[in-house]
Amino acid sequence: MRRAILIGLAFGAGAVHLAVVGVLLMLHQRMIIVDTLTLGQAVLLLIAGGAGAMAGRPLTGLIAGATAAVPIAVLTAVMSVVPLQSIFIALSPDLFGMLTLGQGLAAGIGILIGGGAIAGMLGAGWRISPFVVRRAIGPGAIAVLIAGVFQELIQLMLQQYEGPVGEFRDFLYTWEGLSPQGGITIFIIVAIASEVLGSILRRRAARIAAHDHRRERMVWAGFALLALVLLPAVAGSYVGQVLMLVGLYILMGMGLNLEVGLAGLLDLGFVAFFAVGAYTTALLTADSSHALAHLSYWEAMPIAVALSIMVGVLFGLPVLGVRGDYLAVATMGLGEIVRVIVQSDFAAPLLGGAQGILQIPKPRLGNFVLGNPVSLFYLTLVASAVAAFVAWRLENSRLGRAWMALRDDEDVAQALGINLVRSKLLAYGLGAAFAGLAGSIFATMLTSVYPSSFQLLISINVLALIIVGGMGSLPGVVLGSIALIGLPELLREFGEYRYLFYGAVLIVMMRLRPEGLWPSDVRQRELHAADETLALDAGADAVPAQTR
Amino acid sequence: MARFNAVDVVLWGLRIGVVAVVVVGTIGTLLHNRYTAAQWFDFVVFGLTIGSIYAQIALGYTMVYGVLRLINFAHGDIVMTGAFAGYFVATPLDRSGFLNSHPVLGMSAILAVAIVTSTSIAVLTERIAYRPFRRVVGLAPLICAIGVSFFLEQTFRGMFGSAVKSYPSPDWQRATFQLLGFNVPRVDVLVIGLALVFMAGLYLIVQRTRMGTAMRAVAEDGEAAALMGIDVNKVVVFTFVLGGTMAGIAGVFYAFVYKQVYFFMGFTPGIKAFGAAVLGGIGNIPGAMLGGFFLGMVESVGPTLFLDGIGIPAPYQLRDLIAFTLLIMVLIFRPQGLLGERMARKRA
């Protein structure tokens, strides 16, 4: 009982945070089902449901859900008395309207707490319901969510087709978004499909041996990748643009992965290599007074990569002896130094100062100009594929194993005859090569480079995505880029809150799943072994990790 | 061993290069004699002012590192929360004229609210984000701290908007003093004076009180301290309270000096103050104060003294370059700091 209330209050505090920061209202503007359910309301329900699920039984779930609604109800009441908007810009009348469903204060609070109680009970019910039920409802609800939230993109994609597809679209969607009948239809279709497919797969899974699961997973990943490759060609240039950005981050993620994931060198100045790649390409190809040469893109790119490697090694040399968290701060300082220099008047005659370098031509293949985002996406894809191959071979090479030894214990690694200087410098150099390649493509994508594009935030983005995906894991990098770069880009209004989300993701991942969403096998084994020993020596005073 | 020699050559080259820039630049600037004595005096006063702020922030880093062996990456953002809280008190007080008519009461109210806010947020971050990592070694705690930093920044951005807000600047702060025939802005004197008072108070708390003794014991050897019956959790919370208090004060002062607040303002002073803490020897409280003043001085006088002499245009833009170079040089060449680190155990 007390536990249920505490859980409820913790979740409620989270809901208030979302409201005060402005996320809730932003999400409220996204419809899932037209005039019925918005994303903001869904999030509130999910918070109450989550509290209920954590509390356990339906009755305690009901209490937890209702308690989760209390803080936000209090906030609503306070909002109706005190005009808070002059300080907290997000606490607007619109938010008040959203929280009370436009019914006024008293009825609104009733709705909030009642809704919270029901959602909490359902959340608790979800936990004790049989697997067959969950298998149908879960995917169904997710499908409705996707169909509703991305209605604009899906409608745009379906627009190209006439006939039965067109009629089906008109049935599912109105001009504004997913219609109630459409939502129900999608839910039913996906729920049944999941039920049928699920039982087939389960029967098969029982038959095949355990070690084949890995191969199975690879096949599915292959399918997903193929869909990703074909998607921009079908979905048009906006999706192409987004996926191209995802591709660039995959490239950088693989580079940082060599440094952080394999060699354990936490590098927060990674963006410097990206900048070197971009500026080299700009200086060698641009049609401006800053240009040093007028090479074609294909000539400039290898030079950019080579220069990035050199800078990477130069970057690594002074910090060879710096370890752990000091290294993170030192590399961040180096990255900031690069940015300050590029931005200053001192380097302006060479690098263009704050105005940057303009008019970088697009790459061409014969007479074909890679002008539109979709063709540039395929360029990124090829680059990523090559880089992924290199990264994969490196991971299993002598050097890769040396890196991992270095990560786990530098002194022992050295005692075993690993050349620390060489391995560390190679990690910086090769990591920088990936970032330089990404920077080079980035420069032709934007056709201009500015110092303001190379903020520390880029390093943090890349770090966040490899942590979410799983340090040291290649598929993890892809997954992380899609989740952290692609999704916020598709939900355009989300952009403003992206870093809030990243911060929360870093904290939550480190606490709940430090190995990432798709961990590398080695890493997972290590971390779980570590958990066991930790639990042993923590002994009786070990407090179970509290989840929020 | 040939390779190690190559690395040594590079490191020596780096040292010689930095020293050469400093020496040649200084001689060049002094020969040109383009700046008046009043200008140099201004640089020094500003250096002391900003240095006293860095010193206060550095104390937070150094104490937390001493007790937890954790770089509290979000400490700069705790400073920002204090500055924001102060803003929402200072603005109405300034508008109503109260801050001008009752400077002491007004400043006390601003500082009190700032301290309460930054301290509660510091304690909250410790409870939610750092405590679970007490026994974890490796990169996870630092990454979590980076997450906390972003979370705090973006929360404040969401709550109060991303625009730069201008801090009130009451008349009595803008007036100047006469000292040795030079004009000194009053706000600078106020900031330096109060900072010295607060830091002296902190030093006394750490040296003389029971809790301060417990804190030093935990910093020396956490396990032994726990065996002696010291409640380590309480000590850690106390450390964050002290650090948060200093951060709140520093935030208000920083905002009064630069006359603005925005959500990202804590980041750069945070990193620099960390450098100051390392410079003084991390875990060493007088060292952090000294490091802060030193960094402020170098940053304020350095661009003109070192860079103007070698003919670099607009050297003021490269102020951060000097601060970061100092930070990196310290991390590379003297990670134990000037006064020596008060830690027996080697960092891994």
Interface residues (C-beta under 8 A of the other chain):
Chain A: H17 V20 V21 G22 V23 I87 F88 I89 A90 V260 G264 L266 L317 P318 V319 L320 G321 V322 R323 G324 D325 Y326 A328 V329 A330 M332 G333 L334 E336 I337 V340 I341 Q343 S344 D345 F346 N419 V421 R422 I460 L463 I467 E496 Y497 Y499 L500 Y502 G503 A504 V505 L506 I507 M510 R511 P514 L534 A538 A545 Q546 R548
Chain B: R3 F4 V7 V10 L11 L14 L70 I71 F88 I128 A129 P132 F133 R135 V136 L139 A140 P141 L142 I143 C144 I146 G147 V148 S149 F150 F151 L152 E153 Q154 T155 R157 G158 M159 F160 G161 I271 F274 G275 V278 I312 P313 A314 Q317 L318 D320 L321 F324 T325 L327 I328 L331 I332 P335 R347 A348
